[in-house]
Amino acid sequence: MLVLVAPDSFKGTATAQQAAASIASGVRASLPDATVVTLPMADGGEGTAQMLADAAAAAGAEVLAVTLPVTDAIGRLSEATYYLNTTANTAYIDVAAATGLPAVADRLNPRQADSYGTGVLIADAEAKGATHIILGLGGSATIDGGSGILTALGAPGHDATGLALPQGGAALVRLETFDTAQLNMKAAALDYTLLADTRATPAEAAVMYGPQKGCTREDLALLTGAMLHLCQRTGISADTPSFGAAGCIPVGLAWLSRLLWGNEDHLRVLPGAQVVAQALGLPARLAEADLLITGEGRFDQQSLTGKVVGTLAQLAAEHQVPLALIAGEITAPEELNAVAAVELSGHGPLPEQLRAAAAAVIAQYQASTGK
């Protein structure tokens, strides 16, 4: 029997690797004769860059971890790591590395939070030889339309009087143009692959993800208006699926790429979970699997819109492999066609909870299949 264990991270409590190891331990205790393969997953959020880098290294590429000083989403000095595949001249970067939500959880400021630190990573990657940026969009603390990245690349936003706008998405309600006089042309003209964990549009982004970034009702109205104005000024449709990811970062980068190239051939937005699954060879492994176990901190309807669980549910259905779910909270079990769905107990260390949940999954799987 082959069991694949492919969870997302349990945010704030366990990385995907830690969760996979604990779940696998519970499966092996219940099925000692089974072959259990761990495939920790990500969907464009924190950890995506390292997973893609590890997959590239396993395939024989030379991959370097690069750590440098940056600013976090509210401008405090920090440091962040990205990965440079020198064989393919490709950099793997998580937006969450420099401008992620956990780093500013103590001082959320959705109006002024910006993606400048991520732009610093992009510029550094180009200086070290990257010609292609794979940017994971999940886990950002910002709703700035990528304006912070544009500023870091030498294209700050200006208002109608010619003054530079202050940092953050709220100021974009006054955006007239981006000043490209000092643009870092090489970094701006890279090929970009953006990995989204949502299909949200720019018109929806603030309302859907603003509350977790600290938005009040007034903030939501202001930032929604700012993103709509940004789209109007850049010529990007506010109804473009997935362009609302990471506080609408695709809007700014798509405008910049199109400005330099005259077309949209050098930037693409892809579902992050699908890209990671392909890099890990998960579809091929499913062809021989008897059970796929995935998991995340909280399963709800959003889990099926570009996240890890929704993506794996689709793959499992395509390969006719039973799917099981482990989550800290399951609010919409009827939305998932799973052979087993187990919530964590909430008692004791998380590794123990995950092992116990894995044992419960196997019991439900055996009861439903007779195996």
Secondary structure, 3 states (H helix, E strand, C coil): CEEEECCCCECCCECHHHHHHHHHHHHHHHCCCCEEEECCCCCCCCCHHHHHHHHHHHCCCCEEEEEEEEECCCCCEEEEEEEEECCCCEEEEEHHHHHECHHHCCCCCCCCCCCHHHHHHHHHHHHCCCCEEEEECCCECCCCCCHHHHHHCCCCEECCCCCECCCCCHHHHHCCEECCCCCCHHHHCCEEEEEECCCCCHHHHHHHHCHHHCCCHHHHHHHHHHHHHHHHHHCCCCCCCCCCHHHHHHHHHHHHHHHHHCCCCCEEEEEHHHHHHHHCCHHHHHCCCCEEEEEEEEECHHHHCCCHHHHHHHHHHHCCCCEEEEEEEECCHHHCCCCEEEECCCCCCHHHHHHHHHHHHHHHHHHHHCC
